[in-house]
Amino acid sequence: MEQRGMERSGTEQKGTEQRGTNLSERSVVHDCLASQKMINATYNSFIEESATADLRRDLQVIQKQEQDSLYRVFQAMNQRGWYKTQPADQQQVSQARDELKPMPPS
């Protein structure tokens, strides 16, 4: 009886290992992108709520590193055709830039 229990445990463990390998490269990279986006959003909150200029600067440096990592993941996905973007024409770029310009102080 103990032997059967051991066999079953081995099968269950093997099944768990197999489930872990079913993730495609695309799924793993997509998960990395989602994680990097969440990390970036978290740093935004920390920076917005930092109490001192030194802490704010330090967090901004770390956030920039995280943004660079996020961009590298995005580039990898884009190169593989897993995250397609539409090219914007110059008129769309200009319009978006105008809409996002900061308002002058009053």
N, C-alpha and C positions, 0 to 999 in steps of 0.2 A: 503494500500500500504506500509506503513512503516513496518507493521508486516512482510510482505513478504521479505522486504529488510533485516530485522533482521534475519529471518530464513535463508536466503541465506548466510549472514555473518557467522552465526553459522555453516552452512554446510561447507563453505569454510575453516573456522578455523579448523573444525573437520577433514577435508580432509588433511590439512597441518599437523596436529598432527599425523594422521595415516601414512603419508609419512615418518615422522620422526622415526617412530617405525619399519619401514620395513628393516632397516639395521640389518644384522645379526651380531652376536658377532664376527664372522670371519672378516667381513668387517671393523668393528670398530677397531679390533686389528691390522689388516693390515694397516689401516690408521695411527694408532699410530706408527707402525714400520716405515712407510714412513716419518712421521713427525719427528721422532727421528733421522732418517738418515739426513734429511734436517738441523735439528738443529746442528748435529755433523759437517756437512760440513760448516755451517756458522761459528762455533767456530774455525774450521781449518783456515778459511780466517782471522778471527780476530787475531788469534795467530800469523799467518805468518806476519801480518801487524802491530803488536803491536810495539809501539815506545820505550817502557821501559821494562826492565827485570821484574820489579814488576808486571806490567800489564800482561805481558806474563804468569808469574807464576799463577796469579789469574785466568786468563782465562783457563789455563791448568787444574787447580783444578775443575773448573766448567765443563769443557769438559769431564773430567774423570767421573764426576757424571752423565752426560748425556749419556756417553758411557755405563755406568753400567745400566742405565734405558733402553737403546736400547737393551742391551743383555738380560735383564729380559723379555722384550716383545718378542724378538726372541725365548727365551727358552719356553715361554708360547705357542707360535705358533708351535714350533717344537714338543712339548709334545702332542699337539692336532692333529698333522699330517698336519698342515696347511702350514708348511714351511719345506719341506723335504730336507735334505742334504745327500750327498753320503759320506760314510766314506772313507778317503784316506789311502792308504797303506803306510808303512814306507818309501818306495822308493819315492813315490810322495811327501811326506813331506820333505824328505831330498833334493830332487831336487828343490822344491819351496824355501826352506831355502837358498840353494846355490845361486839361481837366485836373491834373494832379499838381499843378504849380501851387506853391504855398501862397496864401493870401498876404498882401502887404499889410504891415502893422497899421492900425488905425490911429 
